[in-house]
Amino acid sequence: MRAIEIFMIRKSFGRNSSEAIRKEAEDFVNEKHYQGYRVINIDFDIADNAGYIYAFITMKRPNTY
């Protein structure tokens, strides 16, 4: 079993998309935290040519070293 998981959230880039993905990432992290996960890193990236904004969330699984 892997100790680390990387999750990706993707939103179309548009008006208020940065706020929308921030809110969705925050809700996702809170939900996983209640399941016992711990945040390692959160990174946001914009793919200019594709028109998407991404959130990459790296978390440590519960009960792993």
Secondary structure, 3 states (H helix, E strand, C coil): CCCEEEEEEEEECCCCHHHHHHHHHHHHHHHHHHCCCEEEEEEEEEECCCCEEEEEEEEECCCCC
